[in-house]
Amino acid sequence: MHTIQKTISLIRDWARARNIIAGGSAQAQMLKLTEEIGELAGGIAKDRQADIEDAIGDCFVLLTIIAAHRGVDIETCIGRAYNEIKDRRGRMIDGVFVKEEDLPDDPE
């Protein structure tokens, strides 16, 4: 198994070799990503682990390609997202994490 950094590099190389980055568009890849998100939702709804894992991987590949289309590395995007959430506070409500600033006011 490759490291995540090596795998990301291989994804970019694969997409370049197939002219997906230079010859395609972020819009087309976004449409494909939406399709894959639908497949992920279907896998979750049907509790099909193999489908879930496949769709998550496909989404990551597409996000990596979309980032390349926009001239940014996926690593940079992930790093920025982590820096934004690392100190975030909140609580779980009905199985969903809600940011502290979005929590409903407690009735007094």
Legacy VTK file of the C-alpha trace (Angstrom):
# vtk DataFile Version 3.0
C-alpha trace
ASCII
DATASET POLYDATA
POINTS 108 float
0.000 0.000 0.000
1.246 3.496 -0.841
1.435 6.422 1.526
-1.331 8.954 1.054
1.183 11.430 -0.409
2.333 8.865 -2.992
-1.263 7.933 -3.799
-2.189 11.583 -4.373
0.799 11.945 -6.676
-0.272 8.829 -8.589
-3.831 10.210 -8.914
-2.490 13.451 -10.411
-0.186 11.536 -12.766
-3.076 9.299 -13.838
-5.333 12.300 -14.509
-2.614 14.148 -16.454
-1.817 11.068 -18.545
-5.477 10.872 -19.557
-5.710 14.616 -20.255
-8.374 15.004 -17.553
-6.690 18.023 -15.974
-5.514 19.959 -19.053
-8.272 18.810 -21.389
-11.205 18.633 -18.992
-12.936 21.073 -16.722
-13.607 21.477 -13.042
-17.305 21.702 -13.922
-17.298 18.278 -15.577
-15.422 16.763 -12.646
-17.877 18.388 -10.231
-20.733 16.706 -12.065
-18.927 13.363 -11.731
-18.303 14.070 -8.030
-22.018 14.669 -7.533
-22.708 11.284 -9.125
-20.221 9.616 -6.787
-21.750 11.330 -3.753
-25.067 9.833 -4.828
-23.425 6.413 -4.963
-22.025 6.996 -1.478
-25.479 7.909 -0.206
-26.877 4.761 -1.795
-24.173 2.617 -0.199
-24.906 4.117 3.211
-28.660 3.729 2.765
-28.229 0.067 1.807
-25.443 -0.540 4.357
-23.096 -1.878 1.663
-19.581 -1.408 3.014
-17.796 -2.201 -0.263
-19.909 0.375 -2.125
-19.242 2.952 0.605
-15.479 2.432 0.457
-15.455 2.564 -3.349
-17.484 5.786 -3.425
-15.335 7.477 -0.765
-12.238 6.636 -2.786
-13.826 7.877 -6.003
-14.828 11.137 -4.283
-11.262 11.653 -3.069
-9.897 11.067 -6.569
-12.328 13.581 -8.014
-11.595 16.163 -5.321
-7.880 15.755 -6.054
-8.534 16.360 -9.763
-10.815 19.344 -9.117
-8.129 20.892 -6.899
-5.585 20.407 -9.704
-7.981 22.067 -12.149
-8.102 25.066 -9.821
-4.302 25.168 -9.438
-4.164 24.067 -5.821
-2.991 20.864 -4.171
-5.520 18.749 -2.309
-3.031 18.671 0.580
-3.314 22.458 0.886
-7.102 22.252 0.902
-7.121 19.550 3.565
-4.601 21.476 5.680
-6.702 24.636 5.533
-9.838 22.710 6.453
-8.108 21.075 9.415
-6.754 24.414 10.645
-10.294 25.769 10.518
-11.799 22.896 12.542
-8.969 21.914 14.916
-10.139 24.133 17.771
-13.817 24.050 16.916
-16.177 23.361 19.755
-19.769 22.245 19.665
-21.892 19.238 20.431
-23.703 16.361 18.823
-27.396 16.899 18.121
-29.328 14.001 16.588
-26.090 12.415 15.375
-24.742 15.598 13.759
-21.895 17.755 15.117
-23.149 21.342 15.442
-20.600 24.150 15.773
-20.826 26.128 18.982
-21.805 29.315 17.122
-24.622 27.440 15.372
-26.070 25.864 18.504
-29.645 26.830 19.218
-30.125 29.226 22.100
-31.051 27.429 25.289
-34.465 28.573 26.446
-34.331 30.203 29.858
LINES 1 109
108 0 1 2 3 4 5 6 7 8 9 10 11 12 13 14 15 16 17 18 19 20 21 22 23 24 25 26 27 28 29 30 31 32 33 34 35 36 37 38 39 40 41 42 43 44 45 46 47 48 49 50 51 52 53 54 55 56 57 58 59 60 61 62 63 64 65 66 67 68 69 70 71 72 73 74 75 76 77 78 79 80 81 82 83 84 85 86 87 88 89 90 91 92 93 94 95 96 97 98 99 100 101 102 103 104 105 106 107
